[in-house]
Amino acid sequence: MTKLVLQPELLKDSWQQLTLIDVRAPVEFKQGHWPGAVNLPLMNDDERHKVGICYKQHGQEAAVRLGHRLVSGDIKAARIHAWHQCARQKPEHTIIYCARGGMRSNISRDWLQQAGITLPLIAGGYKSLRHWLLQRLEDFIQQAPVWVVAGRTGSGKTRVLQGCSNALDLEGLAHHRGSAFGALLTPQPTQAQFENELALAAHALDWTRPVIVEDESRNIGSVHLPQGLSQRIREAEVVVVQESLAQRVAFILDDYVVQLQQHYRQQQGEEAGLQAYQTYFEQAFARIARRLGGERYQRVMDAFQGAMAEQRRTTSIAGHEGWVTQLLTEYYDRMYDYQLKKAPRPVRFQGRVDEVIDFLRQTV
């Protein structure tokens, strides 16, 4: 690549082959960035903070001088080395951006050019990338046909999405399963980053065919869907997954007991992991205690704590079937029936997980 300034829309067909180096400070990167970008900052958070104070008190020229003093010598060499190591793998497909395509990305590129690699910049930096992503998301909401996979809690809707080629996994992008028990060990993204990830995931799909999404409320944990997408989901054609209660309990046990406990154990060790898992679920039960009602809440909590005690004694998870069944039949199924009666929707197809997957593969 020659010394270019690229417009964000030029990335739309080649983004999967590109490496984007984000030279903003980590705090800016965490708030929102191009999905998959690598954060190799020109200034760290503390340096950026000091330069910002200097700018407010003494102006741009003094702030620039301070920045060059803070990032000099071995610090400067280390940052150039990090950019060089990242870019040298595929320099013809590596791009630099900062907040607005100004001083930081130009300084980074100039220093890297002195080390022997010339990279293009993004015109307008992250601000223009963010604008492009939000526009693509709005285009998706307006243009792409959407079909919704609905069904009772635990019926395997996520498994249907995983079995389809043109699906948008909203819960996966949100790092949350969408219920009081849905938080994953991976922290949720910021709202801005969720929108960025959602936009690029939607951009990668085939809009000439129906895009399959799960039936979601607007809020998924701490993030929320764009209002337009939430409206599309409420109005879209529905494919309903119907599984027996026994199969739903089995799915819940696999997702929320076997796999989730395994994650906690891997992170914290056997007993500490089990205790962290138990604490997390007790807190989740407490969050829905009011909706459960006092007597039902206590029964479910007692059943869960009894299952944990039995598991510690015998290593068997069979005892968890009791509280899972209670929660499904006495809480989630009642909510589902209420919502269905309140806002019925036309059903295009209904069946078990494998039947729904087959239908979507043949139809979409």
N, C-alpha and C positions, 0 to 999 in steps of 0.2 A: 504494500500500500504506500502511496505517496502521502505527502503532508496535506491532509484533507480535513475539512469540517463537514461532517455528515448530518443530514437531516434525519430525525428519528424515523420517519416513515420508510426510509431506505432499509431499515432493519427488518421489515415485516416478513420478508420471504427468506431471510438468511439468519434469523436470530438464533436458531438452534446450533449453528456452526460457529457462533461468535463467542468470544470472551470479552466481557466488559469490565474494565477496572474502574472502580468507584473511588476517587481520591478524596472524598469528603471525610470528615471526622466520624468515628464510630457512632456517636450519638445521632448524627444525621442519618447514617446508613440504617441504623436500627429502626428509625421512624418510618422509613420507606426507601426502596431502591428497586432497580430493574431486577426482576426475578433471575437468580443465578449469577448476578454480578459478584465480583470479588472485591472486598473492601481492603484496599491498600492505601491508607490515608497519607496525604501530604503532611498534615498536622494531626496529632492526636487530640483528644477532647480538651486536655489541659492547655495545650499550646493554642488551640483555637480560641479557648476562653480568654486567654491573656491577650491575644491579638485583637479580639473583639472589644475588650475593655480599652485597649490602646486606641483603637479606631474611634470609639465614642469620645474619648478624652482629648486626643491629639490629632485625629484625622488620618486619612488613608496613607499618606506618605510615611508617617511614623509607624503605622501598623505594618506596612510592608517591610520596613527596615527591621522591626522586631521579629517578624516572621522569618526573615532570612537569618537572623542571629539565632533564633530558637532551633531552626532546622538547618544545621551546618555541621561541618566536620564529620564525625563518625555517624551521627544521626542521619545526616543527608545521605551519606554513602550507603547506609543500611536500607534506606527507603528506595533509593535508586536500584539497589541490588534486588529488592523484593519485586519492583516493577519489571526489571529485566528478566528475572527468573520466571515470572508469570507470562510475559510477552514472548519470550524466546521459543516457547513450545509451539506457537503458531502465530507469528507476528503479522501475517497477512490477514488474520481473522481476529485481531485484538484491537479494542477501542477504549479510549479514556473519556471519562466524563466527571464533572464536578457539579456544583449546585446549579449554575446558570451558564456553563460553558465559558467562563471567564478566566480570571487570574490563576486559580489553582490548577485547572486542567492544562492551561498553557505553560505554566512553570513546570509541571510534572512532565509534560511532553518535551519541553526544551531540555530538561535535565536528562531525560531518557534518550533523546536524540544524541546528546553528547556521549552517551554510553554505546551508541551504535545502532539503536533501533528507533525508527520513526513511526509513530502511530497517529491515526486520525482522532479527531475529537467529535463529540456530539454537539451540534449547534443548540444552544440553549440549555445544555446540560440536563440534569435530572428533572428540572422543571418542565422542559419540553418533552422528555420521555414520559413523565407522569401525565401530561396533557394528552399525548398520543394514546397511552394505555386507557385512560378514561374515555376517550372518544371511541376506541375500539370496543370497549365494554358497552357503551351506549348503542353503538351500531349493532352489536350482538343482541341486545335486549329488543331492539326495534325490528331486526331483520330475521333472526334465526328462529325456525320452528322449534317449539319446546314440548316434550312429552314428560309427564311426571310419574314417577314410580311411587305409589302409595301403599299403605298397608299398616297393620297393627305393629306396635313396638315389638322388636325381636323377630319379625317375619323374614328378615334377610334382604332388605332393600339394598343395602350396601353391596351385598354379594351379587345382586342383579347388575348394579353399576359396573362392578369389576368384570362382569361377563360380557359387557357391551363395548363396542369399539368407539362409539361416538357419544360418550358420556362425560358429564361434568360433575366431579365429586366435590360438592360444596363443603361437606363436613371434613373431607381430607384437606382441602385448602384452608379451612378455618382451624384445623388441628383440634377439633372438638366434635363429639358425636351428637350434639344437639339436645341434650337433656341435662337434668340435674346431676346425672352420673357420667356425663359425657366428656369431662376434661381429660386430655391425654397428658402423658408425661412431658411431651414436647410443648413448650409454652405457645400460647396463641400469638399470631402476628398482630401488629398494630392494625387499626382499621385501614390506614392507607396501604400498608403492605398486603393485606388481604385483598383489597381492590386491585392492586397491581398483579398479584398472582392469579386472581380470578380472570382479569382481562386477558392475560397472555394465554391462560389455559383455554379460554373461550375462543381466542383468535386461532388456536391450533386445530380447532374442530372443523368439520365439514358442515357449513351452514346450509347446504342444499338438501340435507337430510335432517330429520328430527334429532335434536340434541336431548339426551336423556338426563334428567336430574331427579334427585330424591325430593319427596314432599317435605319442605322445610318451612318453619315459621321464619319471620324476618330475622330474628336474633338467633345466632349460633354461638352460644357462649358469650364472650365479650365483644364479638364483632357482629355486624348486621349486613344483610343483603341490600343492594341498591333498591330503592322503592319500586322502580320499574320492573326489576327482575322478580321481586316478591309478588307483584301484581300478576306478572305472566304466569308464575307458578300456580297462583290461585285460580287462574282462568284456563289453564292448559288441559289438554286431554290427559286422562288418567289411566294408568295400567296398574292394577291392584295385585299385590302379592298376598296370597292366602296360604298360610301354613297352619298345621295343627298346633294346639297349645304345647304339646310335648316337644315338637320340633322347635318352636319358638324358645322354650326353656333351654333346649340344647344349644341353640345359637347364642343365647345370652350367657350361658355358662362358659362357652368357649371364648366369647369376646371379653366378657367382664370379670370372669373368674380366672380361667386358665391363662389367657394371654396377658391380662393386666397384671396378675400376680407375678407372672414370669418377668415382666418388665421391671416391676419393683424389686424383685430378687436380684436381677442382674445389676441394678443400679446400687442397691444398698445391702445386699447380702440376705441370707435366708430369713432369720427372725426379724431383723430390722425392716426388711422388705415387706414381710407379712404384717407387721405392726403398722407401717406406713399405709399399706393397702387398707387395713381395717379402719384406721383413723380417717382416711379419705372417704370411705363409704359411710361411716357414722356421721361425718359432716354433711355429706350429700343427703342422707336421710333427714337430718335436722333442717335442711333447706326446704324440704317439701312437707315438713311435719304439719304445718297449718292446713295444707290442702289434703293431707291424708286424714287428719282428725286425730285427736289424742289417743283413742283406744287402738285404732288401726296402726298408727305410727309405732306405738309400743309393741304391738304384736310383731310387726315387721322387724323392728330393731332387735327384739328378743330372738327371733328366728335367725337373723343374721349373726348375732353374737354367739348363739349356740352353734351355728354352722362353723364359725371360725374356731371355736373351742374344740369341736369334734375334728376338724381338719388338723389342728395341732396334735391331737392325740393319735389320730389314725392315718394322717396324710390324705384321707379321702375327701373329695369335694362334693360327695353325694348330698350332704346336708344342706348345701346351698340351693338345692332345687326348691325347698320349701319357701324361703323368702322371695325367690325369683317368681315363683308361681303366684304368691300372694300379691306381689307388686304389679304383675301383669294384669291379673284378673280384677283386682280391687282398686287399681289406680289408673294405669295406662289405658286399659280397654274401655273404662268408663269415659275417660277423656276423649278417646277416639270416637266412641259412639255418639257423644255429645256434639263433637265437631262435625261428624258426618251428617247428623240430623240438622244441624244449624246451617251447613253449607254443602248440600249434596252436589256432586259433579258427575257428568256422564263418564261411564267406564268403557274404555275401548277393548280391554281384555283383562281377564283375571285368571290366576292359576298359581301353582307352586313356583318356587324359585326357578327350577330348571325349565318349567313350562314357559314362564315369563321371558327368560333369557332366550329360549328358542323362538318365541314369537317375535321378540325385538330384533333378533338376528335376521329373521326372514323378512321382516316388514320394513325395518329402518334402513 
